[in-house]
Amino acid sequence: MHMNFSDEVKKLLDQRTMRYVDLARLTGYSAQHISDLIAGRRRWNEDAINKVCLVLDIKITYETLEKLKEVE
């Protein structure tokens, strides 16, 4: 399944009744920076992804296309 990281972050924030400013405070980024990342005005980098994953308690895993085809 193809996942959009920004969409998943938005969904988790909604589920946890967190605001962008809350995520910003917990990650050390400005609220504007977080807003720009989620809106696609800035590109996610490894550091930002790792900090957001840590705060939201999520883990990203990668699978090869061959492995995904086996599941289908």
C-alpha positions in Angstrom: 0.0 0.0 0.0 1.3 3.4 -0.9 1.4 5.8 2.0 1.6 9.6 2.1 3.5 10.5 5.3 1.9 14.0 5.6 -1.6 12.5 5.4 -0.8 9.9 8.0 0.6 12.6 10.3 -2.6 14.7 9.9 -4.7 11.6 10.7 -2.7 10.8 13.8 -2.8 14.4 15.0 -6.6 14.4 14.6 -7.0 11.1 16.4 -4.9 12.4 19.3 -6.5 15.9 19.3 -3.0 17.4 18.8 -2.4 20.6 16.9 0.5 21.5 14.7 1.8 23.8 17.4 1.9 20.8 19.8 3.8 18.7 17.4 6.2 21.6 16.7 6.9 22.1 20.4 7.6 18.4 20.9 9.9 18.1 17.9 11.7 21.4 18.3 10.5 22.8 15.0 8.4 26.0 14.6 4.6 25.6 14.0 5.1 27.2 10.6 7.8 24.6 9.6 5.5 21.7 10.7 2.6 23.3 8.8 4.8 23.7 5.7 5.9 20.0 5.9 2.4 18.7 6.2 1.0 21.0 3.5 3.8 20.0 1.1 5.4 23.4 0.9 8.6 21.9 2.4 10.2 18.5 1.8 10.4 16.0 4.6 13.9 15.0 5.5 15.2 12.1 7.6 15.6 14.2 10.7 12.1 15.6 10.6 10.6 12.2 9.9 12.5 10.6 12.8 11.4 13.3 15.2 7.8 13.1 14.2 7.8 9.3 14.4 9.3 9.5 17.9 6.7 12.0 19.1 3.8 10.2 17.5 5.2 6.8 18.5 5.1 5.4 15.0 7.5 3.3 13.0 8.1 3.3 9.3 9.1 0.0 7.7 10.2 -0.7 4.1 9.4 -3.7 2.1 10.7 -4.7 -1.3 8.3 -4.7 -4.2 8.9 -8.5 -4.5 7.7 -8.9 -0.9 4.6 -6.8 -1.6 3.7 -8.8 -4.7 3.8 -12.0 -2.7 1.1 -10.6 -0.4 -1.2 -9.8 -3.3 
